[in-house]
Amino acid sequence: MSTLEFAAVPAATRRDHVAGALREAILAGKIAPGTQLVESRLSSQFGVSRGLLREAVRELIEAGLLVNKAYAGTFVVDIDEQTMRELYEVRGMIERKAFERVWPRRDEGFGAELRARFDALAKAARSRVLSEQSAAEAHFHGLVYERCGNRLLLDIWRQLTQKIQFGLAICQVTPVPKPDFIENHRRFMELALGDDLPAMLAELDAHLESGLRTLQKGVLKR
């Protein structure tokens, strides 16, 4: 924590800026899992009151990125292997259902939007900015939930996505072999726009299995 510096922000948007800056630092791997947040230090760095800082921290606790431990303080969540397995198990179930629902709903607009999100994902991957890459990947995969016609599936995806992004950030900063990020998502996109739903679902299973294996290696190497 002592190596991080946060600039003061405009009063009108201070809470959003503080929450956003902390979220980005966590998802980019700049604040390690298990790190305790020191309230006095952060409020001074941001130039905000402790009350406002607590509001921003509460938002990240609700998002699942921070955890408050009684009599100890607030900490960045620690992602272990079991947590990642459970996340990907749930994701596999809901994403299969989202694809089954969206399949007959796909139109030219769906295709155009998925291609645009893939281009943004590829651009973010080439930038090597971890927070941008994980956000672009979540945005890419989020389209099927947005268009499947089931708001509850979308709500569940939004609850899971930040922990998934956090796991990706851990993996990216850990020296483990990684699959070709862009080409894997290009194949995923092509099948998502194709005519073979079983092939798409098989690719989804393979895509998630590959991602989980990489994340598990990253978590174990920390």
N, C-alpha and C positions, 0 to 999 in steps of 0.2 A: 504493500500500500504506500510506503514512503516514497517510492519512485514515481508515483502518478501525480500529475498536476491537472487540476480542473479550473477553468476560467470562470469568473463571475458571469451571470447571465441577466437579461432584462427582467425587471420585477414582474411584468405582466404574465410572463410564461415560465417563471422560475421552477415551479413544481414539475412541469412537463420536461423542461430542459434537464433538470437534475435526474429525473427518472430515466430519461432517454440516454444521458451520458453514462450513467451507471449500467444500464442495460447493454449498451454498445460495448463498454469495457469488459463486461462479463462474457458476452457472446463472442468477443474477439480474443478471449483467453488472456486479457491483460490483468484480470483479477482472478487468481487461481481458485479452483473449487476448495471449499473449506475455510477460505480466508474470512477473518472477522472484520466487519466494518466498524471503524472507530468514529463514532458520531461527532465528537468534538473536532477531529481532524477534517472530516468531510465537510461539515458545515462551514468551517473556516476556508477550505479550499474553494468551495462553491460561492462563498460570500452570502450565505442564506442563514436563516434562523434554524435552530434545532427542530422546532415544530414543523417547519416546511420540509426539512430533510426527512423527518419521520413520515410525513405524508407520501413523499416519493418512495421511501423504503417500503411502506405498506403496500404500495402498488406492485412492487416487484416481489413481495412476499405472496401476494394474491396470484401473481403470474407464475409462481413456482421457481423463481430464480434465487430467492433469498429465503432463509428460514430463521425464525426467532426462537432461541433456546432459553428457557426459563433460567434466570439468575446467571446467564452467561453472556447474552448479547445476540446480535444479528450476524449471520454468516452466509456466505455464498454456498448454495447447495452443493453437496458432493455427489457426483454421478458415479454409481458403481455398476458392475456388470449385470447384476440382477435387475436394477432399475432400467437399464437399456434394453434388456431382453423383454421386460414387461411392456415398455413403451412400444417396441416394434411389434410385439404380438398384437396389442390393441390397434396399432396403426394398420397392420395387415388386414385385420377384420373389417375395420371401417372403410379402408380405401377400396377393398374389393367390392363392398356394398355400394360405395359411391360410384364406381365404374359401371357396375351392373345397372344402376339407376340412370346414369348419364348417357349410356350408350345410345339409346334411341333419340336422345335429345340433342345430340351433337349436330351442329350446323356450320355454315361458313364462318359465322362469328366465333364459334368455339375454336375452330381450327386456326383462324387468324390470331386469336388471343393466345393460344398455346404456343404458336410459333414466335410471337412477340416476347412471351415470357422466357422461351428457350434462348432467344437472342440476348435478352437481358442477363440470363443465367451465365451464358458463355462469356459475356463481357465482364461480369463480376468475377468469374473464375480466373480470367486472364489478368485482372487487376491485382489479384492475390491479397485483397483486403478481406480478411476473414468474416467480419460482420456483414459486409455486402454480399459475399458469396453465400453465407448461410441464409440470409434474408431472401436472396434471389431464388434459392432452391425451394424454400418454403412457399414463396409466391408461385413458383412453377407448379408444384404439386397441389397447391391450394385451389387451382381452377376447377378440378373435378368436383370438389366439395361445394364450391360456389354455384356450380351449374347443375348439381344432381337433384335439386328440388327438395332436399331434406335439411331443414335448418339445424336440427339437432346434430346431425353428422358434422356440419360446418362448425358448430359450437365446440364439439369434442376435438376436432382438428385444431382449432385455435388454442384450446387448452394444452394440447400436446406439443404444439409446434415450437414453443420457446425452449422446452427441455430438449427436444430433438436438435434444435440449433445449438444449444449449449454443448451437447455431446459432440456435434460436428466440430465445434471450435476446439474442444479438447483434443480431438483426433488430429485436426490440422496442425496443431502446434507440437504434436508428438511425432517423433521420427519412426513411423511405421509405413510399410508399402501401401500405396493407395491405388485404386483402380482409376482408369481414365475418366475423370469427372464429366467432361463435355460429351465424349462419345457415348458414355453410358446413358446420359439423358437424351441424346439425339435418338438412340434406338428406342428409348421409352416413348418419346414423342411420336415417332413414326408409327409404332404399334397403337398408341392411343388415338391416332387419326386413321387407323386402318379399318378393316372389315372383319377381323377375327377376334372376337371377345375372349375366347379361351386362350389364344396366344397372348393377348394383352394381360390377362390375369396371371399366366405363367411367368411373363416377364416381370410383372409387379412382384411376385413372390421371389424371383431371382434377384431383382433390384434391391429389395429390402434385406434379403439374406446377405448379399454382398456388403451392403451398408452396415449391417449389424456386425458382421465379422470384423470389418475395419474398425468400427467403434470399440468393439471389445478389446482388440489389440491395443488401441490407443489408451483405453482406460487401464488396462493391465500394466502398461509400460510407464504409467505416471509414477 
